[in-house]
Amino acid sequence: MSFQSLRVWEKSKDLAVHIYLESKKSASLYKDFGFRDQLCRAAVSIPSNVAEGYEMESNKHSIHHFTVAKGSCAELITQILIAQAIGYIPREIGEELTKEATHVLAMLKI
């Protein structure tokens, strides 16, 4: 079995793709490079750490990477809520992304 067969990896990878696609649609978000970069980095960090953690040889290292993924997911939810509040993304999109990220976060609870 590979990390690509993990449901949490697939859901978090799909979330990262969704974040990237939405960030290209928003002119305000696209212009705010720093915010957009941080949003995308947090999104990419989630599946990346799940993959890395899954491939680690020890449980201690695996748990560390899964914990980092959880933290990145919480960071991403915060950034989505901020982007929504300041008008960078529409309310409906923000709610959809928050729902996806919250689902991934629940999957990462150890």
TORKOL-103171 format. One record per atom (N, C-alpha, C): residue in three letters; atom name; x, y, z. Coordinates in steps of 0.1 Angstrom, whole numbers, plus 5000, padded with zeros to 4 digits. Layout:
# residues N
@code: ALA, site: CA, X: X, Y: Y, Z: Z
...
//
This chain:
# residues 110
@code: MET, site: N, X: 5009, Y: 4988, Z: 5000
@code: MET, site: CA, X: 5000, Y: 5000, Z: 5000
@code: MET, site: C, X: 5009, Y: 5012, Z: 5000
@code: SER, site: N, X: 5005, Y: 5022, Z: 4992
@code: SER, site: CA, X: 5013, Y: 5035, Z: 4992
@code: SER, site: C, X: 5005, Y: 5046, Z: 4998
@code: PHE, site: N, X: 5012, Y: 5057, Z: 5001
@code: PHE, site: CA, X: 5005, Y: 5069, Z: 5006
@code: PHE, site: C, X: 4994, Y: 5074, Z: 4997
@code: GLN, site: N, X: 4995, Y: 5071, Z: 4984
@code: GLN, site: CA, X: 4984, Y: 5076, Z: 4975
@code: GLN, site: C, X: 4971, Y: 5068, Z: 4977
@code: SER, site: N, X: 4972, Y: 5057, Z: 4983
@code: SER, site: CA, X: 4959, Y: 5050, Z: 4986
@code: SER, site: C, X: 4952, Y: 5054, Z: 4999
@code: LEU, site: N, X: 4959, Y: 5063, Z: 5006
@code: LEU, site: CA, X: 4952, Y: 5068, Z: 5019
@code: LEU, site: C, X: 4941, Y: 5078, Z: 5015
@code: ARG, site: N, X: 4930, Y: 5077, Z: 5021
@code: ARG, site: CA, X: 4919, Y: 5086, Z: 5018
@code: ARG, site: C, X: 4922, Y: 5100, Z: 5023
@code: VAL, site: N, X: 4929, Y: 5101, Z: 5034
@code: VAL, site: CA, X: 4932, Y: 5115, Z: 5039
@code: VAL, site: C, X: 4942, Y: 5122, Z: 5030
@code: TRP, site: N, X: 4951, Y: 5114, Z: 5024
@code: TRP, site: CA, X: 4960, Y: 5120, Z: 5014
@code: TRP, site: C, X: 4952, Y: 5125, Z: 5002
@code: GLU, site: N, X: 4943, Y: 5116, Z: 4997
@code: GLU, site: CA, X: 4936, Y: 5120, Z: 4985
@code: GLU, site: C, X: 4927, Y: 5132, Z: 4988
@code: LYS, site: N, X: 4920, Y: 5133, Z: 4999
@code: LYS, site: CA, X: 4911, Y: 5144, Z: 5002
@code: LYS, site: C, X: 4920, Y: 5157, Z: 5004
@code: SER, site: N, X: 4931, Y: 5156, Z: 5011
@code: SER, site: CA, X: 4939, Y: 5168, Z: 5013
@code: SER, site: C, X: 4946, Y: 5172, Z: 5000
@code: LYS, site: N, X: 4950, Y: 5163, Z: 4991
@code: LYS, site: CA, X: 4955, Y: 5167, Z: 4978
@code: LYS, site: C, X: 4944, Y: 5174, Z: 4970
@code: ASP, site: N, X: 4932, Y: 5169, Z: 4970
@code: ASP, site: CA, X: 4921, Y: 5175, Z: 4963
@code: ASP, site: C, X: 4918, Y: 5189, Z: 4969
@code: LEU, site: N, X: 4919, Y: 5191, Z: 4982
@code: LEU, site: CA, X: 4917, Y: 5204, Z: 4988
@code: LEU, site: C, X: 4928, Y: 5214, Z: 4983
@code: ALA, site: N, X: 4940, Y: 5209, Z: 4983
@code: ALA, site: CA, X: 4951, Y: 5218, Z: 4978
@code: ALA, site: C, X: 4949, Y: 5222, Z: 4964
@code: VAL, site: N, X: 4945, Y: 5213, Z: 4955
@code: VAL, site: CA, X: 4942, Y: 5217, Z: 4941
@code: VAL, site: C, X: 4930, Y: 5227, Z: 4941
@code: HIS, site: N, X: 4920, Y: 5225, Z: 4949
@code: HIS, site: CA, X: 4909, Y: 5234, Z: 4950
@code: HIS, site: C, X: 4913, Y: 5248, Z: 4954
@code: ILE, site: N, X: 4922, Y: 5248, Z: 4964
@code: ILE, site: CA, X: 4927, Y: 5261, Z: 4969
@code: ILE, site: C, X: 4935, Y: 5268, Z: 4958
@code: TYR, site: N, X: 4943, Y: 5261, Z: 4951
@code: TYR, site: CA, X: 4951, Y: 5267, Z: 4940
@code: TYR, site: C, X: 4942, Y: 5273, Z: 4929
@code: LEU, site: N, X: 4932, Y: 5265, Z: 4925
@code: LEU, site: CA, X: 4923, Y: 5269, Z: 4914
@code: LEU, site: C, X: 4914, Y: 5281, Z: 4919
@code: GLU, site: N, X: 4910, Y: 5282, Z: 4931
@code: GLU, site: CA, X: 4902, Y: 5293, Z: 4936
@code: GLU, site: C, X: 4911, Y: 5305, Z: 4937
@code: SER, site: N, X: 4924, Y: 5304, Z: 4941
@code: SER, site: CA, X: 4933, Y: 5315, Z: 4942
@code: SER, site: C, X: 4935, Y: 5322, Z: 4929
@code: LYS, site: N, X: 4934, Y: 5314, Z: 4918
@code: LYS, site: CA, X: 4936, Y: 5320, Z: 4905
@code: LYS, site: C, X: 4924, Y: 5328, Z: 4900
@code: LYS, site: N, X: 4912, Y: 5325, Z: 4906
@code: LYS, site: CA, X: 4900, Y: 5331, Z: 4902
@code: LYS, site: C, X: 4898, Y: 5345, Z: 4908
@code: SER, site: N, X: 4903, Y: 5347, Z: 4920
@code: SER, site: CA, X: 4901, Y: 5359, Z: 4927
@code: SER, site: C, X: 4912, Y: 5369, Z: 4924
@code: ALA, site: N, X: 4908, Y: 5380, Z: 4917
@code: ALA, site: CA, X: 4917, Y: 5391, Z: 4914
@code: ALA, site: C, X: 4924, Y: 5396, Z: 4926
@code: SER, site: N, X: 4917, Y: 5399, Z: 4937
@code: SER, site: CA, X: 4922, Y: 5405, Z: 4949
@code: SER, site: C, X: 4932, Y: 5395, Z: 4955
@code: LEU, site: N, X: 4929, Y: 5383, Z: 4956
@code: LEU, site: CA, X: 4938, Y: 5373, Z: 4962
@code: LEU, site: C, X: 4950, Y: 5371, Z: 4953
@code: TYR, site: N, X: 4948, Y: 5371, Z: 4940
@code: TYR, site: CA, X: 4959, Y: 5369, Z: 4931
@code: TYR, site: C, X: 4969, Y: 5380, Z: 4932
@code: LYS, site: N, X: 4964, Y: 5392, Z: 4934
@code: LYS, site: CA, X: 4973, Y: 5404, Z: 4936
@code: LYS, site: C, X: 4981, Y: 5404, Z: 4949
@code: ASP, site: N, X: 4975, Y: 5398, Z: 4959
@code: ASP, site: CA, X: 4981, Y: 5398, Z: 4973
@code: ASP, site: C, X: 4990, Y: 5386, Z: 4973
@code: PHE, site: N, X: 5002, Y: 5387, Z: 4968
@code: PHE, site: CA, X: 5011, Y: 5375, Z: 4966
@code: PHE, site: C, X: 5014, Y: 5369, Z: 4980
@code: GLY, site: N, X: 5017, Y: 5377, Z: 4990
@code: GLY, site: CA, X: 5021, Y: 5371, Z: 5003
@code: GLY, site: C, X: 5010, Y: 5363, Z: 5009
@code: PHE, site: N, X: 4998, Y: 5368, Z: 5008
@code: PHE, site: CA, X: 4986, Y: 5361, Z: 5014
@code: PHE, site: C, X: 4984, Y: 5348, Z: 5006
@code: ARG, site: N, X: 4983, Y: 5349, Z: 4993
@code: ARG, site: CA, X: 4981, Y: 5338, Z: 4984
@code: ARG, site: C, X: 4991, Y: 5327, Z: 4985
@code: ASP, site: N, X: 5004, Y: 5332, Z: 4986
@code: ASP, site: CA, X: 5015, Y: 5322, Z: 4988
@code: ASP, site: C, X: 5013, Y: 5314, Z: 5001
@code: GLN, site: N, X: 5010, Y: 5321, Z: 5012
@code: GLN, site: CA, X: 5009, Y: 5315, Z: 5025
@code: GLN, site: C, X: 4997, Y: 5305, Z: 5025
@code: LEU, site: N, X: 4986, Y: 5309, Z: 5018
@code: LEU, site: CA, X: 4974, Y: 5301, Z: 5017
@code: LEU, site: C, X: 4977, Y: 5288, Z: 5010
@code: CYS, site: N, X: 4984, Y: 5289, Z: 4998
@code: CYS, site: CA, X: 4988, Y: 5278, Z: 4990
@code: CYS, site: C, X: 4998, Y: 5269, Z: 4997
@code: ARG, site: N, X: 5008, Y: 5275, Z: 5004
@code: ARG, site: CA, X: 5018, Y: 5267, Z: 5011
@code: ARG, site: C, X: 5011, Y: 5259, Z: 5022
@code: ALA, site: N, X: 5002, Y: 5264, Z: 5029
@code: ALA, site: CA, X: 4995, Y: 5257, Z: 5040
@code: ALA, site: C, X: 4987, Y: 5245, Z: 5034
@code: ALA, site: N, X: 4981, Y: 5248, Z: 5022
@code: ALA, site: CA, X: 4973, Y: 5237, Z: 5016
@code: ALA, site: C, X: 4982, Y: 5226, Z: 5011
@code: VAL, site: N, X: 4993, Y: 5229, Z: 5005
@code: VAL, site: CA, X: 5002, Y: 5219, Z: 5000
@code: VAL, site: C, X: 5009, Y: 5211, Z: 5011
@code: SER, site: N, X: 5011, Y: 5218, Z: 5022
@code: SER, site: CA, X: 5018, Y: 5211, Z: 5033
@code: SER, site: C, X: 5010, Y: 5199, Z: 5039
@code: ILE, site: N, X: 4997, Y: 5200, Z: 5038
@code: ILE, site: CA, X: 4989, Y: 5189, Z: 5044
@code: ILE, site: C, X: 4991, Y: 5176, Z: 5037
@code: PRO, site: N, X: 4989, Y: 5174, Z: 5024
@code: PRO, site: CA, X: 4991, Y: 5161, Z: 5018
@code: PRO, site: C, X: 5006, Y: 5158, Z: 5017
@code: SER, site: N, X: 5014, Y: 5168, Z: 5017
@code: SER, site: CA, X: 5029, Y: 5165, Z: 5017
@code: SER, site: C, X: 5033, Y: 5158, Z: 5030
@code: ASN, site: N, X: 5029, Y: 5164, Z: 5041
@code: ASN, site: CA, X: 5032, Y: 5158, Z: 5054
@code: ASN, site: C, X: 5026, Y: 5145, Z: 5056
@code: VAL, site: N, X: 5014, Y: 5143, Z: 5051
@code: VAL, site: CA, X: 5007, Y: 5129, Z: 5052
@code: VAL, site: C, X: 5016, Y: 5119, Z: 5045
@code: ALA, site: N, X: 5020, Y: 5123, Z: 5033
@code: ALA, site: CA, X: 5028, Y: 5113, Z: 5024
@code: ALA, site: C, X: 5041, Y: 5110, Z: 5031
@code: GLU, site: N, X: 5048, Y: 5121, Z: 5036
@code: GLU, site: CA, X: 5061, Y: 5119, Z: 5042
@code: GLU, site: C, X: 5059, Y: 5111, Z: 5055
@code: GLY, site: N, X: 5049, Y: 5114, Z: 5063
@code: GLY, site: CA, X: 5047, Y: 5106, Z: 5075
@code: GLY, site: C, X: 5044, Y: 5092, Z: 5073
@code: TYR, site: N, X: 5036, Y: 5089, Z: 5063
@code: TYR, site: CA, X: 5033, Y: 5075, Z: 5060
@code: TYR, site: C, X: 5045, Y: 5067, Z: 5056
@code: GLU, site: N, X: 5055, Y: 5074, Z: 5049
@code: GLU, site: CA, X: 5067, Y: 5067, Z: 5045
@code: GLU, site: C, X: 5078, Y: 5066, Z: 5055
@code: MET, site: N, X: 5076, Y: 5072, Z: 5067
@code: MET, site: CA, X: 5086, Y: 5071, Z: 5077
@code: MET, site: C, X: 5087, Y: 5057, Z: 5083
@code: GLU, site: N, X: 5099, Y: 5054, Z: 5088
@code: GLU, site: CA, X: 5102, Y: 5041, Z: 5093
@code: GLU, site: C, X: 5098, Y: 5039, Z: 5108
@code: SER, site: N, X: 5096, Y: 5050, Z: 5115
@code: SER, site: CA, X: 5092, Y: 5049, Z: 5129
@code: SER, site: C, X: 5079, Y: 5056, Z: 5131
@code: ASN, site: N, X: 5071, Y: 5050, Z: 5141
@code: ASN, site: CA, X: 5059, Y: 5057, Z: 5145
@code: ASN, site: C, X: 5060, Y: 5071, Z: 5150
@code: LYS, site: N, X: 5071, Y: 5073, Z: 5157
@code: LYS, site: CA, X: 5074, Y: 5086, Z: 5163
@code: LYS, site: C, X: 5075, Y: 5097, Z: 5152
@code: HIS, site: N, X: 5083, Y: 5094, Z: 5141
@code: HIS, site: CA, X: 5084, Y: 5103, Z: 5130
@code: HIS, site: C, X: 5071, Y: 5104, Z: 5122
@code: SER, site: N, X: 5064, Y: 5093, Z: 5121
@code: SER, site: CA, X: 5051, Y: 5094, Z: 5113
@code: SER, site: C, X: 5041, Y: 5103, Z: 5121
@code: ILE, site: N, X: 5040, Y: 5101, Z: 5134
@code: ILE, site: CA, X: 5031, Y: 5109, Z: 5142
@code: ILE, site: C, X: 5035, Y: 5124, Z: 5141
@code: HIS, site: N, X: 5048, Y: 5127, Z: 5141
@code: HIS, site: CA, X: 5052, Y: 5141, Z: 5140
@code: HIS, site: C, X: 5047, Y: 5147, Z: 5127
@code: HIS, site: N, X: 5049, Y: 5140, Z: 5116
@code: HIS, site: CA, X: 5044, Y: 5146, Z: 5103
@code: HIS, site: C, X: 5029, Y: 5147, Z: 5102
@code: PHE, site: N, X: 5022, Y: 5137, Z: 5108
@code: PHE, site: CA, X: 5007, Y: 5138, Z: 5108
@code: PHE, site: C, X: 5003, Y: 5150, Z: 5117
@code: THR, site: N, X: 5010, Y: 5153, Z: 5128
@code: THR, site: CA, X: 5007, Y: 5164, Z: 5136
@code: THR, site: C, X: 5010, Y: 5177, Z: 5129
@code: VAL, site: N, X: 5020, Y: 5178, Z: 5121
@code: VAL, site: CA, X: 5023, Y: 5190, Z: 5113
@code: VAL, site: C, X: 5012, Y: 5192, Z: 5103
@code: ALA, site: N, X: 5007, Y: 5181, Z: 5097
@code: ALA, site: CA, X: 4996, Y: 5182, Z: 5087
@code: ALA, site: C, X: 4984, Y: 5188, Z: 5094
@code: LYS, site: N, X: 4981, Y: 5183, Z: 5106
@code: LYS, site: CA, X: 4970, Y: 5189, Z: 5114
@code: LYS, site: C, X: 4971, Y: 5204, Z: 5116
@code: GLY, site: N, X: 4983, Y: 5208, Z: 5120
@code: GLY, site: CA, X: 4986, Y: 5222, Z: 5122
@code: GLY, site: C, X: 4984, Y: 5230, Z: 5109
@code: SER, site: N, X: 4989, Y: 5225, Z: 5098
@code: SER, site: CA, X: 4988, Y: 5232, Z: 5085
@code: SER, site: C, X: 4973, Y: 5233, Z: 5081
@code: CYS, site: N, X: 4965, Y: 5223, Z: 5085
@code: CYS, site: CA, X: 4951, Y: 5223, Z: 5081
@code: CYS, site: C, X: 4944, Y: 5234, Z: 5090
@code: ALA, site: N, X: 4947, Y: 5235, Z: 5102
@code: ALA, site: CA, X: 4941, Y: 5245, Z: 5111
@code: ALA, site: C, X: 4946, Y: 5259, Z: 5106
@code: GLU, site: N, X: 4958, Y: 5260, Z: 5101
@code: GLU, site: CA, X: 4963, Y: 5273, Z: 5095
@code: GLU, site: C, X: 4955, Y: 5276, Z: 5083
@code: LEU, site: N, X: 4953, Y: 5266, Z: 5074
@code: LEU, site: CA, X: 4945, Y: 5268, Z: 5062
@code: LEU, site: C, X: 4931, Y: 5273, Z: 5065
@code: ILE, site: N, X: 4925, Y: 5267, Z: 5074
@code: ILE, site: CA, X: 4911, Y: 5271, Z: 5078
@code: ILE, site: C, X: 4911, Y: 5285, Z: 5082
@code: THR, site: N, X: 4920, Y: 5289, Z: 5090
@code: THR, site: CA, X: 4921, Y: 5303, Z: 5095
@code: THR, site: C, X: 4923, Y: 5312, Z: 5083
@code: GLN, site: N, X: 4932, Y: 5309, Z: 5074
@code: GLN, site: CA, X: 4934, Y: 5317, Z: 5062
@code: GLN, site: C, X: 4922, Y: 5318, Z: 5053
@code: ILE, site: N, X: 4915, Y: 5307, Z: 5052
@code: ILE, site: CA, X: 4902, Y: 5307, Z: 5044
@code: ILE, site: C, X: 4892, Y: 5317, Z: 5050
@code: LEU, site: N, X: 4891, Y: 5316, Z: 5063
@code: LEU, site: CA, X: 4881, Y: 5325, Z: 5070
@code: LEU, site: C, X: 4885, Y: 5340, Z: 5069
@code: ILE, site: N, X: 4898, Y: 5342, Z: 5069
@code: ILE, site: CA, X: 4903, Y: 5356, Z: 5068
@code: ILE, site: C, X: 4900, Y: 5361, Z: 5053
@code: ALA, site: N, X: 4904, Y: 5352, Z: 5044
@code: ALA, site: CA, X: 4901, Y: 5356, Z: 5029
@code: ALA, site: C, X: 4887, Y: 5359, Z: 5027
@code: GLN, site: N, X: 4878, Y: 5351, Z: 5033
@code: GLN, site: CA, X: 4864, Y: 5353, Z: 5031
@code: GLN, site: C, X: 4859, Y: 5366, Z: 5038
@code: ALA, site: N, X: 4865, Y: 5369, Z: 5050
@code: ALA, site: CA, X: 4861, Y: 5381, Z: 5058
@code: ALA, site: C, X: 4865, Y: 5394, Z: 5051
@code: ILE, site: N, X: 4877, Y: 5393, Z: 5044
@code: ILE, site: CA, X: 4881, Y: 5406, Z: 5038
@code: ILE, site: C, X: 4877, Y: 5407, Z: 5023
@code: GLY, site: N, X: 4869, Y: 5397, Z: 5019
@code: GLY, site: CA, X: 4863, Y: 5398, Z: 5005
@code: GLY, site: C, X: 4872, Y: 5392, Z: 4994
@code: TYR, site: N, X: 4883, Y: 5385, Z: 4997
@code: TYR, site: CA, X: 4891, Y: 5379, Z: 4987
@code: TYR, site: C, X: 4884, Y: 5367, Z: 4980
@code: ILE, site: N, X: 4876, Y: 5360, Z: 4988
@code: ILE, site: CA, X: 4868, Y: 5349, Z: 4982
@code: ILE, site: C, X: 4854, Y: 5351, Z: 4986
@code: PRO, site: N, X: 4844, Y: 5347, Z: 4977
@code: PRO, site: CA, X: 4830, Y: 5348, Z: 4980
@code: PRO, site: C, X: 4827, Y: 5339, Z: 4992
@code: ARG, site: N, X: 4816, Y: 5342, Z: 4999
@code: ARG, site: CA, X: 4812, Y: 5335, Z: 5011
@code: ARG, site: C, X: 4809, Y: 5320, Z: 5008
@code: GLU, site: N, X: 4803, Y: 5317, Z: 4997
@code: GLU, site: CA, X: 4799, Y: 5304, Z: 4993
@code: GLU, site: C, X: 4812, Y: 5295, Z: 4991
@code: ILE, site: N, X: 4822, Y: 5301, Z: 4985
@code: ILE, site: CA, X: 4834, Y: 5294, Z: 4982
@code: ILE, site: C, X: 4842, Y: 5292, Z: 4995
@code: GLY, site: N, X: 4842, Y: 5302, Z: 5004
@code: GLY, site: CA, X: 4848, Y: 5301, Z: 5017
@code: GLY, site: C, X: 4842, Y: 5290, Z: 5025
@code: GLU, site: N, X: 4829, Y: 5290, Z: 5025
@code: GLU, site: CA, X: 4822, Y: 5279, Z: 5033
@code: GLU, site: C, X: 4825, Y: 5265, Z: 5027
@code: GLU, site: N, X: 4826, Y: 5264, Z: 5014
@code: GLU, site: CA, X: 4829, Y: 5251, Z: 5008
@code: GLU, site: C, X: 4843, Y: 5247, Z: 5012
@code: LEU, site: N, X: 4852, Y: 5256, Z: 5010
@code: LEU, site: CA, X: 4866, Y: 5253, Z: 5013
@code: LEU, site: C, X: 4868, Y: 5250, Z: 5028
@code: THR, site: N, X: 4861, Y: 5257, Z: 5037
@code: THR, site: CA, X: 4862, Y: 5255, Z: 5051
@code: THR, site: C, X: 4857, Y: 5241, Z: 5054
@code: LYS, site: N, X: 4846, Y: 5237, Z: 5048
@code: LYS, site: CA, X: 4840, Y: 5224, Z: 5050
@code: LYS, site: C, X: 4849, Y: 5213, Z: 5046
@code: GLU, site: N, X: 4856, Y: 5214, Z: 5035
@code: GLU, site: CA, X: 4865, Y: 5204, Z: 5030
@code: GLU, site: C, X: 4877, Y: 5203, Z: 5040
@code: ALA, site: N, X: 4882, Y: 5215, Z: 5044
@code: ALA, site: CA, X: 4894, Y: 5215, Z: 5053
@code: ALA, site: C, X: 4890, Y: 5209, Z: 5067
@code: THR, site: N, X: 4879, Y: 5212, Z: 5071
@code: THR, site: CA, X: 4874, Y: 5207, Z: 5084
@code: THR, site: C, X: 4873, Y: 5192, Z: 5084
@code: HIS, site: N, X: 4868, Y: 5187, Z: 5072
@code: HIS, site: CA, X: 4867, Y: 5172, Z: 5070
@code: HIS, site: C, X: 4881, Y: 5166, Z: 5071
@code: VAL, site: N, X: 4890, Y: 5172, Z: 5064
@code: VAL, site: CA, X: 4904, Y: 5167, Z: 5064
@code: VAL, site: C, X: 4910, Y: 5167, Z: 5078
@code: LEU, site: N, X: 4907, Y: 5178, Z: 5085
@code: LEU, site: CA, X: 4912, Y: 5180, Z: 5099
@code: LEU, site: C, X: 4907, Y: 5168, Z: 5108
@code: ALA, site: N, X: 4894, Y: 5165, Z: 5106
@code: ALA, site: CA, X: 4888, Y: 5155, Z: 5114
@code: ALA, site: C, X: 4894, Y: 5141, Z: 5111
@code: MET, site: N, X: 4898, Y: 5139, Z: 5098
@code: MET, site: CA, X: 4905, Y: 5127, Z: 5094
@code: MET, site: C, X: 4918, Y: 5125, Z: 5100
@code: LEU, site: N, X: 4925, Y: 5137, Z: 5104
@code: LEU, site: CA, X: 4938, Y: 5137, Z: 5109
@code: LEU, site: C, X: 4939, Y: 5135, Z: 5124
@code: LYS, site: N, X: 4927, Y: 5135, Z: 5131
@code: LYS, site: CA, X: 4927, Y: 5134, Z: 5145
@code: LYS, site: C, X: 4933, Y: 5121, Z: 5149
@code: ILE, site: N, X: 4942, Y: 5121, Z: 5158
@code: ILE, site: CA, X: 4949, Y: 5109, Z: 5162
@code: ILE, site: C, X: 4944, Y: 5105, Z: 5176
//
